[in-house]
Amino acid sequence: MSNFEISREDNKEITVLKLHGYLDAHTAREFEQSLANVIKEQRFKIVVSLENLKYISSAGLGVFMGFIEEVRKKGGDIKIAQPSPKVYKVFDLLGFPNLYEFYDQLETALKAFEKTQQPGK
Amino acid sequence: MSRIPLKMVILLTALLAVVVFLLDNFLYLVKFDLSIIAISLRSIRNFLIMLIGLGWYLIIRKRFVITNKPLSIKLLYLLQILTANLIIGGLLYYTLEPVYEGEVNLTYANYSALLYANICGLLAIASIIPLLFLMREFIFYKQKRTTQLYFNLFIGVILLSSVIFFFEKEPTHLFDFENSNFIHSLLSIVLILLIILLAFRNDWLTYLPRRDKFLYFFLGGIVLIELSLLWKLVYSPHLVAYSKVIGNVGNIVWHFLIIYCSFALLTLLVHLPTARAVDRKLKEVSSLYEFARELNSELNYSRLTQLITQLTARVLESSTTWLELREGQETELKVMSHINLSREQIEQNPFDKLSGFNESLLREKRPVLINDVSAHRELQQVTKWMPELRSLIATPLFSNREQLMGIIYAGKNQPYGFDVDDVSLMEAFANQFAIALENAHLWASSIERERLEQELKIAREVQLKLLPQQMPNIPNFELDSYFLTAYEVGGDYYDTFQFSDGKPGFVIGDVSGKGTSAAFYMAEFKGVIQTLAQHTSSPLKLISQANRIFYNSIEKQMFVTAIVGKLFPEKRKFQFVRAGHPPVVHCSSSSKTATFIQPPGLGIGLDRGTLFDKIIRLETIQLKRGDFLLVFTDGLLEIRNPDNEEFGEERLMELLKNCSGGTATEIKERILNALLDFTSNAQLHDDLTLIVIKCQE
């Protein structure tokens, strides 16, 4: 399950991280590192696209939690886009939709940043 | 012969020498002049002299044991014998002034000659035999198949010629070709050949250290001068006058010595220019040998690093030597062992990063030689750091996975202190160093791993003790549980307790992540739940407070999912809250259905409290007789079959529909068997916890 990849696209002030494969306890560190890199560049508007994510474990979920506080404090947000039903179920079970905004389309996630200057929850 | 006591032999030999001397006196005073008596007396006398030789040989063989002595001692003996001959012979010669008569058969012209010849003869006998023993040692230093043969032949021919001389009258020397007959000439040629062959047997010179080569060359010169003086000054006519046989043997041995000595000097002369190189090679070989032995047996990391610097310093003759090692993929290097570095120098070491000069080593992958540090652009700060350092060899050490493990530096205080040989030498050593370091590292980590395994075993035992040792007896209910961790310790957890109103409660939880940190939080979670339960009768309050406590103590990216349940035994009622945990399954025995009950909820530790409290709901289920509940951790749904398919909710639902009937334990066994069937394995390997709560019929 070590086949995990991250691709990054910078769209103006929004950074899109696309996750591929399996996000588990072993690969979570890689995701953590790229999120940390983005934040280090003072980019706080982040969309994580899960279109090609096949599996997420609790350690993978934890990565989101590690950064959200800081990002929101700086006026940004981490939004989650295009999760497969199976992956969404894992988020849902844990109550993540109460903490993060989920979008079926990447575009709507990007637009959500433009619309509101929301401080997050 | 060894049966004859040595003392007797010594006594007899001495006695014989006296007898010969007395005989000489008698012959000198009486002057028989070619009469039969004189001839036979002379024959007896000559025979006695040969006996003296034999006696001395026996004594020497017994007493002069030198085989195990070092070469230098043997050479010293040689020098001592020759010098003693020269001094004694020379002094007596000038004080006694001997004169002889005759051409071939010399006779004493004055009494001084008699005295002198006797002393010389005995001295010669006394010297020749130990000299031959000494020469044998040198020649046999490096034996070849033929060495023994040549030497024995040489001795044999000497003895043969001695026998011939004993009976013949002419000539006086074997090498005197003018007066020689066929047999003499033949013997002479054979002897010359043998001497030359033996003279080539001077391999011992090759292996001498450089300093010794110079010393021996000088000493060899003295020996050669002494030898030539010996013949001219001491022996020439005197030995022959004493005994033709001794004269002949002395003559042969003298030739042998002078030829061997000349050859040896020539060899040394040839070897002197390369002496340093040979010296180095020899040191390399011995270092490598010693090194391989020590390195292979050294598993202590710090002693090994010391060994490496010591060996490098010895082989390169460097004045400053230090070894820097790198930890894993770090870009910093740390001085692990050194020779002649001060504490400040270690602290200010300019070579402590994998950049600049060190980076070039990483590219080169082989030792780099700096002939003049002060002329090197990249090493300006090195000159400031250690002004006396002028030449430097830096050797990178690579592991067998091509990872840079460290660098060994060797410096000298003069420019151009090292040469190309040193570089190739370090290149060869580097591999050995790297292998040894890797071995020591592996050894250390295997010991460390063993220790950790032991620790984990203990942790596992502790964790298992945190789980309830048996399920409580609750009226109208029957409980059973199953617990499995994939690692030594895990984040799964379940527990039973009583709420403040005395009603039985239970909790099942799963700390995110795996292994030791999860296990620690699990232990904390148990304490929190047990404590809170004593002060509340509401699962909702319990979990809400647990969340507030945990949010502050748990790392940001960690969380706990849990279900806290409460049983009402008389009413056969069940209440629970779900904090991000997989749903509770309610299985009805009457309708043969399995229902997943998933009230809204949030994982513990994700939110400070407000949101958590807002989301969480208390769910109540009224149970009927024969119904059962299943609570579990997500390991159950994630069990995979050989086709890598997850067990999943649907399969679980199908399984549970027809699971009711029998005791809680029977139900549990049914579920586990189904899971084992699904995996096609004999055992389950993931974190998995489940609790079956059966409502009695």
Contacts between the chains, C-beta under 8 A, distances in Angstrom:
chain1	res1	chain2	res2	distance
A	25	B	513	6.1
A	25	B	514	5.6
A	32	B	557	7.7
A	58	B	510	7.3
A	58	B	512	3.6
A	58	B	513	6.5
A	58	B	559	7.5
A	58	B	561	7.6
A	58	B	634	7.8
A	59	B	512	6.2
A	59	B	513	4.9
A	59	B	514	7.5
A	59	B	557	8.0
A	61	B	512	6.8
A	61	B	559	7.6
A	62	B	512	5.3
A	62	B	513	6.8
A	62	B	557	3.5
A	62	B	558	5.7
A	62	B	559	6.7
A	63	B	557	6.0
A	65	B	556	5.5
A	65	B	557	5.0
A	65	B	558	7.9
A	65	B	559	6.8
A	65	B	606	6.2
A	66	B	555	7.9
A	66	B	556	4.9
A	66	B	557	3.7
A	69	B	556	6.8
A	93	B	561	7.8
A	93	B	580	6.3
A	93	B	581	7.6
A	93	B	582	6.4
A	93	B	583	8.0
A	93	B	598	7.5
A	94	B	559	7.5
A	94	B	561	6.5
A	94	B	580	4.0
A	94	B	602	7.2
A	94	B	603	4.6
A	94	B	606	7.4
A	95	B	580	5.2
A	95	B	600	7.1
A	95	B	601	5.8
A	95	B	602	3.4
A	95	B	603	6.0
A	95	B	606	6.9
A	95	B	615	6.0
A	96	B	606	8.0
A	98	B	602	5.8
A	98	B	607	7.8
A	98	B	611	6.1
A	98	B	615	5.5
A	99	B	602	7.6
A	99	B	606	6.2
A	99	B	607	6.8
A	99	B	611	7.4
A	121	B	611	6.9
